[in-house]
Amino acid sequence: MRLFALLFAACTALLATPLAADPADIQAASRSVVRVVLVAEEDGETFYVGHGSGFAVAPDKIITNAHLVAPMREDASIRIGIIPSEGTTTYGGKLTAISARNDLAVIQLEKGRLPSLALLATPLDDGASVMAIGYPAAVDRAQGLDARETVAPMAPVKTPGVISGGRTTRDFDTILHTAALAKGNSGGPLVDLCGRVAGVNSFGSLSDGNDAEYGFAVSNRELFSFLRSAKIDYQLADSPCRSVAELSAEERTRAAAAAINTRERQQSEQAERRDLEERALREAEHEVIAARENHVAFAALMLVLAGLGAGATFVLHERGDGDKRKIAGAVTGALVLTAALGLALRPSFDKAEDIAMAAVKKELGEKGVLAGASDGVYECRIVPERSKITRSTPPSVEIGWTASGCVNDRTQYGQDADGWTRVFVRNEDQLVAINQFNPATREFRTENFQLGLATMETARKIRARYTSKSCTTEPDRLAELEDMQKALRQALPAQPNEVLTYSCTVRPKANAKK
């Protein structure tokens, strides 16, 4: 029966799992893509020179193509403008590194920050699905946009394709793919279906109108070398691309198996308790019988001594020794009374049940202390097979836990139907995280939502309603925290971009890291 249930759950999960990754990941990646505009000044007038695409590899650094910014070497009056995909703010840029050999360049933002993209650590396989993201001029012309309108923030264009592989250029390592490229796509990212960068789009094949068109992207192998030489840190993605739906299906299968294991464990624990109760009752009955026998033996001894005393009393009476006879009679009476008390104080068989229950509670209590989760410091390590990781593998997390839901002596978690939860709204980037900790199962889980500016602004306004920042057990403040977290959840998309599941081990607080 258990095998059938597991197989059924697994089949259900497979049927529910989509073949494609989450569209939300491409949407999140597009927020890191910018339009790179070149303008020149002459006699106080500004002229449009051209535009291409780029993406943030760090919050203040943009990757683009060298050929796009090459005119700046010939005309010192040319300036760079960075137009993000959303918002109302545009930024100035400064060219800080360029490599004509592999068609790469870095632009430093003069102000502002953008969400950055992670770079794939390993090349994609032939046939892998990809997406080119950028600002093709053909789309601008088709929409009838003038120069002023093209320098306003707007969403980039996403075009799908696959890795063709097998060929590269002679001058530098490239990726051949079928995602449509046009003038203006230069410098934009080629990403996998989880939004991680596989390469930098550089140029497309020429077509006479009958042949299929292909695109070439500068490979990450070239990009890594270029970034290292420019001394730029970047995020590396070293995990396979997975969808949240796929992960959720696996978790449902795992939960079904865990439910079966829980029922079997409960049945085993119930059988173990019955055995424990029966054994404890037998031992208690033997203990009571032994105690009763000891009382009877003691009473018998007292009666024997009382009999001897009675004999002595009779002899003393015959001799006429009145004083000694009185003493012997008193001793005899005391012995008889002691024997009677010994018999009267024998433990009843009802006492065996009380003794057995006390023994059962003690043993079960000791097991509960050993098995249960208590206050302490938890060292939590990522479980890759149960996670969707869009960037580099995260480090371990340390949680100083108390039973009231206070974490690390400063952050209060709220208890709801899902367990102990805290929603965090980040200030430094466009991300909201839902952290959940279950001390009983010793699991820590983080869901990361990469949000647009409008949704992020809404989340920050909701968070601002919660004034208390420290741990608390006051009912009013806990209710306020609960209301805030409910409001934040309602403002978030249906599913996160990243899911991180950790397994935790506990150590006493005295051994915590300082």
Number of C-alpha atoms within 10 A of each C-alpha: 6 12 10 9 14 17 13 14 20 19 14 15 20 14 11 14 18 14 10 14 20 21 14 21 21 21 18 20 25 27 25 26 33 32 32 32 24 20 16 18 14 9 5 7 7 13 13 15 13 17 24 25 31 33 33 29 24 20 19 17 25 27 27 30 27 22 18 23 25 14 14 16 9 8 10 10 12 21 20 20 22 28 24 27 23 20 13 10 12 19 15 17 21 16 17 11 16 21 13 11 10 20 25 24 26 27 25 19 21 14 10 11 16 23 22 21 28 22 25 25 19 14 12 17 11 14 13 14 20 24 27 30 34 32 31 23 18 14 14 15 11 8 9 10 13 10 12 8 11 17 19 17 18 18 18 24 15 18 15 17 19 18 21 18 15 8 12 15 11 7 9 13 18 24 26 24 29 22 23 19 27 16 18 25 30 31 34 34 33 31 27 25 23 28 30 27 27 26 26 32 32 30 19 21 12 11 10 7 7 6 9 11 16 18 24 27 25 27 23 21 17 18 21 17 11 19 18 11 10 14 9 13 12 19 17 19 20 17 18 14 17 19 26 19 18 21 18 17 22 21 16 16 22 16 13 18 19 14 12 17 13 12 12 13 12 12 12 12 12 12 12 12 14 13 12 18 18 14 14 20 20 15 16 21 20 14 17 20 17 13 15 19 15 15 20 19 15 16 22 17 15 21 20 16 17 23 16 14 22 19 15 17 23 15 13 18 15 11 10 11 12 13 11 14 21 14 13 21 20 15 17 24 17 14 21 21 16 18 24 16 13 19 19 13 12 16 17 13 15 10 13 21 16 13 17 21 15 12 18 19 12 12 11 13 12 11 11 11 10 10 10 12 17 16 16 21 23 23 19 21 19 21 14 16 13 16 24 24 24 26 20 16 16 11 9 13 14 18 20 21 21 17 11 15 23 20 19 15 13 12 15 23 23 21 17 9 6 10 13 19 23 22 22 17 22 13 10 10 16 19 20 24 18 19 17 21 24 15 23 10 11 17 19 24 19 20 20 20 24 25 23 16 15 10 17 22 14 13 24 16 13 17 18 11 12 15 10 14 10 11 18 17 11 8 9 10 15 18 12 15 24 19 14 19 21 11 14 21 14 10 14 17 13 9 14 22 24 21 23 22 21 20 17 22 15 20 14 12 14 9 9 15 8 4
